[in-house]
Amino acid sequence: MLLQRLGSGGLSLLLAACGSATTDTEVLPQPPMSFALLAPADGACVAIGTEVTARIPIQFAANNVLLRTVGACGSNGNCGSLKLRAGAVDNNQGASLVVDLLLGKLANPYHDGAPHPGTGKPNVLPIEASLLAENGASLLDVNGTPLTLTFGLIIKPSCP
């Protein structure tokens, strides 16, 4: 019915308009992937009392990264999960901006922050957080460097 109303001239105009539409889409550059520690702050004291199997929620902020469980990223190259290592041992992995540090996985969760007699460095629990792709490889920043953060926590029965 539309063709009858347009006539042959209108049909040519309609086809020309459709044929001139471009199928190319402009691809805008993506901002670089990044993430940052929000809480607790590097060097903060976290009180756990006598609960040596406590969980400490570690909160992050992320830019241009989609956090998903393994198998849910598909072909998205800016997708993965957050992995925590504590004291150079794998600790926990999650697909949200809060990942629990599992103190029950540590031989000794307490780190009092006191200077080491030999090195003078404070006794803190060293923690590494990494953004990982589905295949377990590190996601990389614009310079090809793995997206990894390191920080330390003082963990005591009570904090001042």
N, C-alpha and C positions, 0 to 999 in steps of 0.2 A: 504494500500500500504506500509506503514511503517512496519507493521508486516511481510509482505512478505520479505522485505529487511533484517530485523533483524534475521529472522529464530527463531528456538525454543531456542537456547542458548542466543541470544540477548534479546529475550523477557523475559527470566528468569532474566537476569541481569537488565533490565529496571524495572521489577516489584520489584526486591530486592532493588534497589536504591530508588524507590518510597516508598516501605514499611518501609525502615529504616529511612526515614525523620521523624524528631520529630515534634510533634504538640505543644509541650510545649514551651511557650514563657517566657523568663526571664522578671520578673517584677522588674524594677528598683525603688528604693525608690524615692518618690517625695520630692522635697525641701519643707520646711514648708511654709504655707501661711503667708503673712505679708503685711502690707501697712504702708505708712508714709505720713505725711503732707509735701507738697512741697511749696505751696504759698496760701495765705499770711502766713508769719511766725507767730508762736505763739507770742502774745504780740504786733504784728504790728498794726500800725495806718492805718485805711482805711478811706479816705475822701469821703463823699457822698453828700456834699453840703446840700441842703434842700430836697433832694429826699428820703423821708422816706420809699418809696416803692422800693428802689433800690435793685438790685441783686448783691451779691458779689460772684464771681466765686472762689470756693475752689478747689485747685488742689492737687491731691494725686498721689503717685506712689504705685504700687502693684506688689507683687511677687507671682507667682503660684496661681493666682486667676483669674478666668474668670468672667468678669462683664457682666451680661445679664439682660434683663427685666424679670419680674415675668412670669413664664411659659416657658422660653426658656432654662433652665438649664438641663432639663431631669434628668438623673441619675448622673450627674457630681457633686461630693461632694465638689469640689473646685470652686463653682460657686455661684454667688449671686449679690447683689447690695449694694451700699453705702447709708447709711441713716444719715442725719444730724439732731441733736437736738440742739436747741439754747435756753439758759435760761431754761432748763429742759422741753421744749415743742417740740414735733415733728415739724420739719421745712420743710424738703424736702428729696426726695430719688431719686437716679439716677443709671443708668447702665453704667456710663463712669467714667473716672478718674477726671472729673471736674463736681462738683455738685454745683449749685447756692444756696447760703444762701439767703433766701427770707426775706428781712427786713420788708416787709409789714405784715408779720405774727407776728411781735413782738409788744408788747404794747409800748415799747420805744426803738428805734434802737440805740440811742446815748449812748455811754459809753466813758467818757472822759479820763479814765486812772488815774484820781486823787485818792490818797489814801483815803480810807473810814475813817471818823473820829474815829469810834469805834474800827475797826479791823486793820486799817493800810493797808489792802489789796487794790490793785489797782482796780478801777472800770472798769472792762473789761466784754465783753459779753462772758459768758462761752459757749463753743461749744463742742459737743460730736459727733464724727464720728464713725460709726460701720459698719462692713461688715456683711450683713445678708443673710442667705440662703433663698430659695424661700418660705419656710413656715414661715418666719419671725423670726426664731431663729438665734441667733448669730453664725457666723462661729467661730471656735475655733482654737487657735494656738496649737503647739505640747504639751503644758502643760495643755490643756483643758481650757484655759482662753479665754474669748470672745475677738475677735479682735476689740478693741475699742481704739480710741485716744481721748484725751481731750486737748483743747487749748483755748486760749482767744484772743479776738480782741478788740482793741480800735476803736470805730466808732465815727467820729466827722464830722462836716461840712467841716473842712479843717485840714490838718496835716502839721506840720512844714517841 
